[in-house]
Amino acid sequence: ELGVNPFPGEPLTDDYAKMMISSLKWSQIVAGIGMVTGSMKSGKGPYKGRGTSAALDKVKQTIQDAKAKREQAGKSGKGTGEFNDPVITKMNKGVEIEFKNPDGNIIKWIEQNPKNISNAIESAKNSSNAGKAIEGKVGDFVQQKTKITGFGQEVLDTTGKKVTDLDAVTSKQIIEVKKSASAIKTDQIDRLIDPKHPQFFNYEGKEVIVYIDEAITTTNPQTLAKVNYLKEKGVIVVNSLEQLGKVLK
């Protein structure tokens, strides 16, 4: 579950971890500890002569360290990790950012002109489309609090196919805007926080905020599950402009 072997503390692949979990029995665990402590007939093991408690302490510490690492990553609500530097190219249409993610896929986008951002926000505010108008309202609120570096920013793959749109971006945060909690698409958010996602591109580790305009209802278990999923991943979920203002950086 934590991605490590509790005995030596070495990292495991997901497939190997699943295999271990499905095949291990208590007798095998005891035997494993015996091998580590040197208490088996072979008399071998890195903890030979130190007693079972030393091995158990080592296992406990390994598990605690792995949990602490996972919890810290989860609390951040960011795409944390060490990534390749993006390729930055100045083009006629603007500065293009091209990022090769851990899965080997290239994701790219164009940095927006500040003037174009302001115009896009104003246009969205006056849109007849309810969802677009909410995005404009949120974008306008954010730009009054801090500098916006992107609004409705298209993110593409190498074929030019759209991966997603970023509703509002600042130097430290990405704000995704939803009319209601039912409109949340967890896969869309995973692209921002999960380096293992094939379309991950948040290489700067920006904090992710999801703004939900309508009141979050607890009567729909599926909707509530989506909200809880985001919170468990460390994503900040807000349900009003007032709440949003308190978490902006």
VEXZA-223369 format. One record per residue: x, y, z of N, C-alpha, C in turn; chain. Coordinates in Angstrom, 1 decimal, m for minus. Example, Ala and Ser with C-alpha at 12.3 -4.5 7.8 and 13.67 -1.06 7.14 Angstrom:
<lumros>
- nX:nY:nZ:caX:caY:caZ:cX:cY:cZ:mol
- 13.2:m5.7:7.8:12.3:m4.5:7.8:13.2:m3.3:7.8:A
- 12.8:m2.2:7.1:13.7:m1.1:7.1:12.9:0.0:7.9:A
</lumros>
This chain:
<lumros>
- nX:nY:nZ:caX:caY:caZ:cX:cY:cZ:mol
- 0.8:m1.2:0.0:0.0:0.0:0.0:0.9:1.3:0.0:A
- 2.0:1.2:0.7:2.8:2.4:0.8:3.9:2.4:m0.2:A
- 4.0:1.4:m1.0:5.0:1.3:m2.1:6.4:1.0:m1.6:A
- 6.6:0.4:m0.4:7.9:0.0:0.1:7.8:m1.4:0.7:A
- 9.0:m2.1:0.6:9.1:m3.4:1.3:9.4:m3.1:2.7:A
- 8.6:m3.5:3.7:8.8:m3.2:5.1:10.0:m3.7:5.7:A
- 10.7:m4.7:5.1:11.9:m5.3:5.7:13.1:m4.5:5.4:A
- 13.5:m4.4:4.1:14.7:m3.6:3.8:14.4:m2.2:3.5:A
- 13.1:m1.8:3.4:12.7:m0.4:3.1:12.9:0.0:1.7:A
- 13.0:m1.0:0.8:13.3:m0.6:m0.6:11.9:m0.3:m1.3:A
- 11.9:0.6:m2.3:10.7:0.9:m3.0:10.2:m0.3:m3.9:A
- 8.9:m0.4:m4.0:8.3:m1.5:m4.9:7.5:m0.9:m6.0:A
- 7.4:m1.6:m7.1:6.4:m1.2:m8.1:5.0:m1.6:m7.6:A
- 4.0:m1.0:m8.2:2.6:m1.3:m7.9:2.3:m2.7:m8.1:A
- 2.7:m3.3:m9.2:2.4:m4.7:m9.5:3.1:m5.7:m8.5:A
- 4.3:m5.4:m8.2:5.0:m6.2:m7.2:4.4:m6.1:m5.8:A
- 4.0:m4.9:m5.5:3.4:m4.7:m4.1:2.1:m5.5:m4.1:A
- 1.3:m5.5:m5.1:0.0:m6.2:m5.2:0.3:m7.7:m5.0:A
- 1.3:m8.2:m5.7:1.6:m9.6:m5.6:2.0:m10.0:m4.2:A
- 2.8:m9.2:m3.6:3.2:m9.5:m2.2:2.0:m9.5:m1.3:A
- 1.1:m8.5:m1.4:m0.1:m8.4:m0.5:m1.0:m9.6:m0.7:A
- m1.2:m10.0:m2.0:m2.1:m11.2:m2.2:m1.5:m12.5:m1.8:A
- m0.2:m12.6:m1.8:0.5:m13.9:m1.5:0.9:m14.1:0.0:A
- 1.2:m13.0:0.7:1.7:m13.1:2.0:0.7:m13.7:3.0:A
- 1.2:m14.5:3.9:0.4:m15.0:5.0:1.1:m14.7:6.3:A
- 0.5:m14.9:7.4:1.1:m14.6:8.6:2.4:m15.4:8.8:A
- 2.3:m16.7:8.4:3.4:m17.6:8.6:4.6:m17.1:7.8:A
- 4.3:m16.6:6.6:5.4:m16.1:5.8:6.0:m14.8:6.4:A
- 5.2:m14.0:7.0:5.7:m12.8:7.6:6.6:m13.1:8.8:A
- 6.2:m14.1:9.6:7.0:m14.6:10.7:8.3:m15.1:10.2:A
- 8.2:m15.9:9.1:9.4:m16.5:8.6:10.4:m15.4:8.0:A
- 9.8:m14.4:7.4:10.6:m13.3:6.9:11.3:m12.6:8.0:A
- 10.6:m12.4:9.1:11.3:m11.7:10.3:12.4:m12.6:10.8:A
- 12.1:m13.9:10.8:13.2:m14.8:11.3:14.4:m14.8:10.4:A
- 14.2:m14.7:9.1:15.4:m14.6:8.2:16.1:m13.3:8.4:A
- 15.4:m12.2:8.7:16.1:m10.9:8.9:16.8:m10.9:10.2:A
- 16.3:m11.5:11.2:16.9:m11.5:12.5:18.0:m12.5:12.7:A
- 18.0:m13.5:11.8:19.0:m14.6:12.0:18.6:m15.6:13.0:A
- 17.3:m15.7:13.3:16.7:m16.6:14.3:16.3:m17.9:13.6:A
- 16.4:m18.0:12.3:16.1:m19.3:11.7:17.3:m20.2:11.7:A
- 17.1:m21.4:11.3:18.2:m22.4:11.3:19.4:m22.0:10.5:A
- 19.2:m21.2:9.5:20.3:m20.8:8.7:21.3:m19.9:9.4:A
- 20.7:m19.2:10.5:21.6:m18.3:11.3:22.0:m17.1:10.5:A
- 21.4:m16.8:9.4:21.8:m15.7:8.6:20.8:m14.5:8.7:A
- 21.3:m13.4:8.3:20.4:m12.2:8.3:21.1:m11.0:8.9:A
- 20.8:m9.8:8.4:21.5:m8.6:8.8:21.3:m8.3:10.3:A
- 20.3:m8.9:10.9:20.1:m8.6:12.4:20.4:m9.8:13.3:A
- 21.2:m10.7:12.8:21.6:m11.9:13.5:22.2:m11.4:14.9:A
- 21.6:m12.1:15.9:22.2:m11.8:17.3:21.6:m10.6:17.9:A
- 20.8:m9.8:17.2:20.2:m8.6:17.8:18.8:m8.8:18.4:A
- 18.2:m10.0:18.1:16.9:m10.3:18.6:15.8:m9.8:17.7:A
- 14.6:m10.4:17.9:13.5:m10.1:17.1:13.1:m8.7:17.2:A
- 13.2:m8.1:18.4:12.8:m6.7:18.6:13.5:m5.7:17.7:A
- 14.7:m5.9:17.4:15.5:m5.0:16.5:14.9:m5.0:15.1:A
- 14.5:m6.2:14.6:13.9:m6.3:13.3:12.5:m5.7:13.3:A
- 11.8:m5.9:14.3:10.4:m5.3:14.4:10.5:m3.8:14.4:A
- 11.5:m3.3:15.2:11.6:m1.9:15.3:12.0:m1.3:13.9:A
- 12.8:m2.0:13.2:13.2:m1.6:11.8:12.0:m1.5:10.9:A
- 11.2:m2.6:11.0:10.0:m2.7:10.1:9.0:m1.6:10.5:A
- 8.8:m1.3:11.8:7.9:m0.3:12.2:8.4:1.1:11.7:A
- 9.7:1.3:11.8:10.2:2.6:11.4:10.1:2.8:9.9:A
- 10.3:1.7:9.2:10.2:1.8:7.7:8.8:2.2:7.3:A
- 7.8:1.6:8.0:6.4:1.8:7.7:6.0:3.3:8.1:A
- 6.5:3.7:9.3:6.2:5.1:9.7:6.8:6.1:8.8:A
- 8.0:5.8:8.3:8.7:6.8:7.4:7.9:6.8:6.1:A
- 7.4:5.7:5.6:6.7:5.7:4.3:5.4:6.4:4.5:A
- 4.7:6.2:5.6:3.4:6.9:5.8:3.6:8.4:5.9:A
- 4.7:8.8:6.6:4.9:10.2:6.7:5.2:10.9:5.4:A
- 5.9:10.1:4.5:6.3:10.7:3.2:5.0:10.8:2.4:A
- 4.1:9.8:2.5:2.9:9.8:1.7:1.9:10.9:2.2:A
- 1.8:11.0:3.5:1.0:12.1:4.1:1.4:13.5:3.7:A
- 2.7:13.7:3.7:3.3:15.0:3.3:3.0:15.3:1.9:A
- 3.1:14.3:1.0:2.8:14.5:m0.4:1.3:14.8:m0.6:A
- 0.5:14.1:0.2:m1.0:14.2:0.1:m1.4:15.6:0.5:A
- m0.8:16.1:1.6:m1.2:17.4:2.2:m0.9:18.5:1.2:A
- 0.1:18.3:0.4:0.5:19.5:m0.4:m0.5:19.8:m1.5:A
- m1.2:18.8:m2.0:m2.2:19.1:m3.1:m1.4:19.6:m4.3:A
- m0.2:19.1:m4.5:0.6:19.5:m5.6:1.1:18.3:m6.4:A
- 1.6:18.5:m7.6:2.3:17.5:m8.3:3.7:17.4:m7.9:A
- 4.0:16.9:m6.8:5.4:16.9:m6.2:6.3:15.9:m6.9:A
- 7.6:16.2:m7.0:8.5:15.2:m7.5:9.6:15.9:m8.2:A
- 10.6:15.1:m8.7:11.7:15.7:m9.5:11.4:15.4:m11.0:A
- 11.4:16.5:m11.8:11.0:16.3:m13.2:12.0:17.0:m14.1:A
- 11.9:16.6:m15.4:12.8:17.2:m16.4:12.4:18.6:m16.6:A
- 13.4:19.5:m16.8:13.1:20.9:m17.1:12.4:21.0:m18.4:A
- 11.4:21.8:m18.5:10.6:22.0:m19.8:11.5:22.7:m20.8:A
- 11.1:22.5:m22.1:11.7:23.2:m23.2:10.9:24.5:m23.4:A
- 11.6:25.6:m23.3:10.9:26.9:m23.5:11.3:27.5:m24.8:A
- 10.3:27.8:m25.7:10.6:28.3:m27.0:9.8:29.5:m27.3:A
- 10.5:30.6:m27.8:9.8:31.8:m28.1:9.3:31.7:m29.6:A
- 8.0:31.9:m29.7:7.4:31.7:m31.0:6.6:33.0:m31.3:A
- 6.1:33.1:m32.6:5.4:34.3:m33.0:4.1:34.4:m32.1:A
- 3.5:33.3:m31.8:2.2:33.3:m31.1:2.5:33.4:m29.6:A
- 3.7:33.4:m29.1:4.0:33.6:m27.7:5.1:32.6:m27.3:A
- 5.3:32.5:m26.0:6.3:31.6:m25.4:5.7:30.2:m25.2:A
- 6.2:29.2:m25.9:5.7:27.8:m25.7:6.5:27.1:m24.7:A
- 5.7:26.4:m23.8:6.3:25.5:m22.8:6.0:24.1:m23.2:A
- 7.1:23.3:m23.3:6.9:21.9:m23.7:7.5:21.0:m22.6:A
- 6.7:20.2:m21.9:7.2:19.4:m20.8:7.0:17.9:m21.1:A
- 8.1:17.2:m20.8:8.1:15.7:m21.0:7.8:15.2:m19.6:A
- 6.7:14.5:m19.4:6.3:14.0:m18.0:7.0:12.7:m17.8:A
- 6.9:12.2:m16.5:7.5:10.9:m16.1:7.0:9.7:m17.0:A
- 5.9:9.8:m17.6:5.4:8.8:m18.4:5.9:8.8:m19.8:A
- 6.7:9.9:m20.1:7.4:10.0:m21.4:6.5:10.8:m22.4:A
- 5.4:11.3:m22.0:4.5:12.1:m22.9:4.8:13.5:m22.8:A
- 4.7:14.2:m24.0:5.0:15.6:m24.0:3.7:16.4:m24.0:A
- 3.6:17.3:m23.1:2.5:18.2:m22.9:3.0:19.6:m23.1:A
- 2.2:20.5:m23.8:2.6:21.8:m24.1:1.5:22.8:m24.0:A
- 1.9:24.1:m23.8:1.0:25.2:m23.8:1.7:26.5:m24.1:A
- 0.9:27.5:m24.4:1.5:28.8:m24.7:1.2:29.8:m23.5:A
- 2.3:30.5:m23.1:2.1:31.5:m22.0:1.2:32.6:m22.6:A
- 0.3:33.1:m21.8:m0.7:34.1:m22.3:m0.2:35.5:m22.0:A
- m0.5:36.4:m22.9:m0.2:37.8:m22.7:m1.2:38.4:m21.6:A
- m0.6:39.1:m20.7:m1.4:39.7:m19.6:m2.7:40.5:m20.1:A
- m2.5:41.2:m21.2:m3.6:42.0:m21.7:m4.7:41.1:m22.2:A
- m4.3:40.0:m22.9:m5.3:39.0:m23.4:m6.0:38.3:m22.2:A
- m5.3:38.1:m21.1:m5.9:37.5:m19.9:m7.1:38.4:m19.4:A
- m6.8:39.7:m19.3:m7.9:40.6:m18.8:m9.1:40.6:m19.7:A
- m8.8:40.6:m21.0:m9.9:40.7:m22.0:m10.7:39.4:m21.9:A
- m10.0:38.2:m21.7:m10.7:37.0:m21.7:m11.6:36.9:m20.5:A
- m11.1:37.4:m19.4:m11.9:37.4:m18.1:m13.2:38.2:m18.3:A
- m13.0:39.4:m18.9:m14.1:40.3:m19.1:m15.1:39.7:m20.0:A
- m14.7:39.0:m21.1:m15.6:38.4:m22.0:m16.3:37.2:m21.3:A
- m15.6:36.5:m20.5:m16.3:35.3:m19.8:m17.3:35.8:m18.8:A
- m17.1:36.9:m18.2:m18.0:37.5:m17.2:m19.4:37.8:m17.9:A
- m19.3:38.2:m19.1:m20.5:38.6:m19.8:m21.1:37.5:m20.7:A
- m20.6:36.3:m20.6:m21.0:35.2:m21.4:m22.4:34.8:m21.0:A
- m23.2:34.3:m22.0:m24.5:33.8:m21.8:m24.5:32.4:m21.2:A
- m23.3:31.8:m21.3:m23.1:30.4:m20.8:m22.8:30.5:m19.3:A
- m23.7:29.8:m18.5:m23.6:30.0:m17.1:m22.2:29.5:m16.5:A
- m21.7:28.4:m17.0:m20.4:27.9:m16.6:m19.3:28.9:m16.9:A
- m19.3:29.4:m18.1:m18.3:30.4:m18.5:m18.4:31.7:m17.7:A
- m19.6:32.1:m17.4:m19.8:33.3:m16.6:m19.2:33.1:m15.2:A
- m19.4:31.9:m14.6:m18.9:31.7:m13.3:m17.3:31.7:m13.3:A
- m16.8:31.1:m14.4:m15.3:31.2:m14.6:m14.8:32.6:m14.6:A
- m15.6:33.5:m15.3:m15.2:34.9:m15.4:m15.3:35.6:m14.1:A
- m16.4:35.3:m13.3:m16.6:35.8:m12.0:m15.4:35.5:m11.1:A
- m15.0:34.2:m11.1:m13.9:33.8:m10.3:m12.6:34.4:m10.8:A
- m12.4:34.4:m12.1:m11.1:35.0:m12.6:m11.0:36.5:m12.2:A
- m12.1:37.2:m12.3:m12.1:38.6:m11.9:m11.8:38.8:m10.4:A
- m12.3:37.9:m9.6:m12.0:37.9:m8.2:m10.6:37.7:m7.9:A
- m10.0:36.7:m8.6:m8.6:36.3:m8.4:m7.7:37.4:m8.8:A
- m8.0:38.0:m9.9:m7.1:39.1:m10.4:m7.1:40.3:m9.6:A
- m8.1:40.5:m8.8:m8.2:41.6:m7.8:m7.3:41.3:m6.6:A
- m7.0:40.0:m6.4:m6.3:39.6:m5.2:m4.8:39.4:m5.5:A
- m4.5:38.9:m6.7:m3.2:38.5:m7.0:m3.0:38.5:m8.5:A
- m1.8:38.3:m9.0:m1.6:38.4:m10.5:m2.0:37.0:m11.1:A
- m2.8:37.1:m12.2:m3.1:35.9:m12.9:m2.2:35.8:m14.1:A
- m1.7:34.6:m14.3:m0.8:34.3:m15.4:m1.4:33.5:m16.5:A
- m2.6:33.0:m16.2:m3.3:32.2:m17.2:m4.8:32.2:m16.9:A
- m5.6:32.2:m18.0:m7.1:32.1:m17.8:m7.7:31.4:m19.0:A
- m8.4:30.3:m18.8:m8.9:29.5:m19.9:m7.7:29.0:m20.8:A
- m6.6:28.7:m20.2:m5.4:28.4:m20.9:m5.5:26.9:m21.5:A
- m5.3:26.8:m22.8:m5.3:25.5:m23.4:m4.0:24.7:m23.2:A
- m4.2:23.4:m22.8:m3.0:22.5:m22.7:m3.2:21.4:m23.7:A
- m2.1:21.2:m24.5:m2.2:20.3:m25.6:m1.2:19.2:m25.6:A
- m1.5:18.1:m26.3:m0.5:17.0:m26.5:0.3:17.3:m27.8:A
- 1.2:16.4:m28.2:2.0:16.7:m29.3:1.3:16.7:m30.6:A
- 0.1:16.1:m30.7:m0.7:16.1:m31.9:m1.6:17.3:m32.0:A
- m1.6:18.1:m31.0:m2.4:19.3:m31.0:m3.8:19.1:m30.4:A
- m4.0:17.9:m29.9:m5.3:17.6:m29.2:m5.3:18.2:m27.8:A
- m6.4:18.8:m27.5:m6.5:19.4:m26.2:m6.6:18.4:m25.0:A
- m5.7:18.6:m24.1:m5.6:17.8:m22.9:m6.6:18.3:m21.8:A
- m6.6:19.6:m21.6:m7.5:20.3:m20.7:m7.4:21.8:m20.9:A
- m8.3:22.5:m20.2:m8.2:23.9:m20.1:m7.9:24.3:m18.6:A
- m7.1:25.2:m18.4:m6.8:25.7:m17.0:m7.6:27.0:m16.8:A
- m8.6:26.9:m15.8:m9.5:28.0:m15.7:m8.8:29.3:m15.2:A
- m8.0:29.2:m14.1:m7.3:30.4:m13.6:m5.9:29.9:m13.1:A
- m4.9:30.6:m13.4:m3.5:30.2:m13.0:m2.8:31.4:m12.4:A
- m2.1:31.2:m11.3:m1.2:32.2:m10.7:0.2:31.6:m10.6:A
- 1.1:32.4:m10.1:2.5:31.9:m10.0:2.6:30.7:m9.0:A
- 1.6:30.5:m8.1:1.7:29.5:m7.1:0.5:28.5:m7.1:A
- m0.5:28.8:m7.8:m1.7:28.0:m7.7:m2.5:27.8:m9.0:A
- m3.2:26.7:m9.1:m4.1:26.5:m10.3:m5.5:26.4:m9.7:A
- m6.4:27.2:m10.2:m7.8:27.2:m9.7:m8.7:26.6:m10.8:A
- m9.3:25.5:m10.5:m10.3:24.9:m11.4:m11.7:25.3:m10.9:A
- m12.5:25.8:m11.8:m13.9:26.3:m11.5:m15.0:25.3:m11.9:A
- m15.9:25.0:m11.0:m17.0:24.1:m11.3:m18.3:24.8:m10.9:A
- m19.3:24.7:m11.7:m20.6:25.2:m11.4:m21.2:24.4:m10.2:A
- m21.0:23.1:m10.2:m21.5:22.3:m9.1:m20.5:21.2:m8.8:A
- m20.7:20.5:m7.7:m19.8:19.4:m7.3:m19.9:18.3:m8.3:A
- m21.1:18.1:m8.9:m21.4:17.0:m9.8:m20.6:17.1:m11.1:A
- m20.1:18.3:m11.3:m19.3:18.6:m12.6:m17.8:18.3:m12.4:A
- m17.4:17.9:m11.2:m16.0:17.5:m10.9:m15.6:16.3:m11.7:A
- m14.5:16.4:m12.4:m13.9:15.2:m13.1:m12.6:14.9:m12.4:A
- m12.6:13.8:m11.7:m11.3:13.5:m10.9:m10.1:13.3:m11.8:A
- m10.4:12.8:m13.0:m9.2:12.5:m13.9:m8.6:13.9:m14.3:A
- m9.4:14.9:m14.5:m8.9:16.2:m14.8:m8.0:16.7:m13.7:A
- m8.4:16.5:m12.5:m7.5:17.0:m11.4:m6.3:16.1:m11.2:A
- m6.4:14.8:m11.5:m5.3:13.9:m11.3:m4.1:14.4:m12.3:A
- m4.5:15.0:m13.4:m3.4:15.5:m14.3:m2.5:16.5:m13.6:A
- m3.1:17.1:m12.6:m2.3:18.2:m11.9:m1.6:17.8:m10.7:A
- m2.0:16.6:m10.1:m1.4:16.2:m8.8:m0.7:14.8:m8.8:A
- m1.0:14.0:m9.8:m0.4:12.7:m9.9:0.6:12.5:m11.0:A
- 1.9:12.5:m10.6:3.0:12.4:m11.6:2.9:11.1:m12.4:A
- 2.1:10.1:m11.9:2.0:8.8:m12.6:0.9:8.9:m13.7:A
- 0.1:10.0:m13.7:m0.9:10.1:m14.7:m0.2:10.4:m16.1:A
- m0.7:9.7:m17.1:0.0:9.8:m18.5:m0.1:11.2:m19.0:A
- m1.0:12.1:m18.5:m1.0:13.5:m19.0:m0.7:14.5:m17.9:A
- 0.1:14.0:m16.9:0.5:15.0:m15.9:1.4:16.1:m16.5:A
- 1.2:17.3:m16.0:2.0:18.4:m16.5:2.3:19.5:m15.5:A
- 1.9:19.3:m14.2:2.1:20.3:m13.2:3.6:20.2:m12.6:A
- 4.6:20.4:m13.5:5.9:20.2:m13.1:6.4:21.2:m12.0:A
- 5.8:22.3:m11.9:6.2:23.3:m10.9:5.6:23.0:m9.5:A
- 4.7:22.0:m9.5:4.1:21.6:m8.2:3.2:22.7:m7.6:A
- 2.5:23.4:m8.5:1.6:24.4:m8.0:0.4:23.8:m7.2:A
- 0.0:24.5:m6.2:m1.1:24.1:m5.4:m2.4:24.1:m6.2:A
- m3.3:23.1:m6.0:m4.5:23.0:m6.8:m5.7:23.4:m5.9:A
- m6.5:24.3:m6.4:m7.8:24.7:m5.7:m8.9:24.3:m6.7:A
- m10.0:23.8:m6.1:m11.2:23.6:m6.9:m12.3:24.4:m6.3:A
- m12.8:25.4:m7.1:m13.9:26.3:m6.6:m15.2:25.7:m7.1:A
- m16.1:25.5:m6.2:m17.5:25.0:m6.6:m18.5:26.1:m6.3:A
- m19.2:26.6:m7.3:m20.1:27.7:m7.1:m21.4:27.4:m6.3:A
- m22.0:26.3:m6.7:m23.3:25.9:m6.0:m22.9:25.2:m4.6:A
- m23.9:25.3:m3.7:m23.7:24.7:m2.4:m23.4:23.2:m2.6:A
- m22.5:22.7:m1.8:m22.2:21.2:m1.9:m23.2:20.5:m1.1:A
- m24.0:19.6:m1.8:m25.0:18.8:m1.1:m24.4:17.4:m0.6:A
- m24.9:17.0:0.5:m24.5:15.7:1.0:m25.4:14.6:0.7:A
- m26.5:14.9:m0.1:m27.5:13.9:m0.4:m27.1:12.9:m1.5:A
- m26.1:13.4:m2.3:m25.7:12.5:m3.4:m24.3:11.9:m3.1:A
- m24.3:10.6:m2.8:m23.1:9.9:m2.3:m22.0:10.0:m3.4:A
- m22.3:9.9:m4.6:m21.3:9.9:m5.7:m20.6:11.3:m5.7:A
- m21.4:12.3:m5.6:m20.8:13.7:m5.6:m20.0:13.9:m4.4:A
- m20.4:13.5:m3.3:m19.7:13.6:m2.0:m18.4:12.9:m2.1:A
- m18.4:11.7:m2.7:m17.2:10.9:m2.8:m16.2:11.6:m3.7:A
- m16.6:12.3:m4.7:m15.6:13.1:m5.5:m15.0:14.2:m4.7:A
- m15.8:14.9:m3.9:m15.2:16.0:m3.1:m14.2:15.4:m2.1:A
- m14.6:14.3:m1.4:m13.7:13.7:m0.4:m12.5:13.2:m1.1:A
- m12.6:12.7:m2.3:m11.4:12.2:m3.0:m10.4:13.3:m3.2:A
- m10.9:14.5:m3.6:m10.0:15.6:m3.8:m9.3:16.0:m2.5:A
- m10.1:16.1:m1.5:m9.6:16.5:m0.2:m8.5:15.6:0.3:A
- m8.7:14.3:0.1:m7.8:13.3:0.5:m6.5:13.4:m0.2:A
- m6.6:13.9:m1.5:m5.4:14.1:m2.3:m4.7:15.4:m2.0:A
- m5.2:16.2:m1.0:m4.6:17.4:m0.7:m5.1:18.6:m1.5:A
- m6.1:18.4:m2.3:m6.6:19.5:m3.1:m7.5:20.4:m2.2:A
- m7.4:21.7:m2.4:m8.2:22.6:m1.6:m9.5:22.8:m2.3:A
- m10.6:22.5:m1.6:m12.0:22.6:m2.1:m12.7:23.8:m1.4:A
- m13.1:24.8:m2.2:m13.8:26.0:m1.7:m15.2:26.1:m2.3:A
- m16.1:26.7:m1.5:m17.5:26.7:m1.9:m18.0:28.2:m1.9:A
- m17.1:29.1:m1.9:m17.5:30.5:m2.0:m16.3:31.4:m2.4:A
- m16.6:32.6:m2.8:m15.5:33.5:m3.1:m14.8:33.9:m1.8:A
- m15.5:34.0:m0.8:m14.9:34.3:0.5:m13.9:33.2:1.0:A
- m14.3:32.0:0.8:m13.4:30.9:1.1:m12.2:30.9:0.2:A
- m12.4:31.2:m1.1:m11.3:31.3:m2.1:m10.3:32.4:m1.7:A
- m10.8:33.5:m1.3:m10.0:34.6:m0.9:m9.0:34.3:0.2:A
- m9.5:33.4:1.1:m8.6:33.0:2.3:m7.5:32.1:2.0:A
- m7.6:31.4:0.8:m6.5:30.4:0.5:m5.6:30.9:m0.7:A
- m6.0:32.0:m1.3:m5.1:32.5:m2.4:m3.8:33.0:m1.9:A
- m2.8:32.8:m2.7:m1.4:33.2:m2.3:m0.8:34.2:m3.3:A
</lumros>
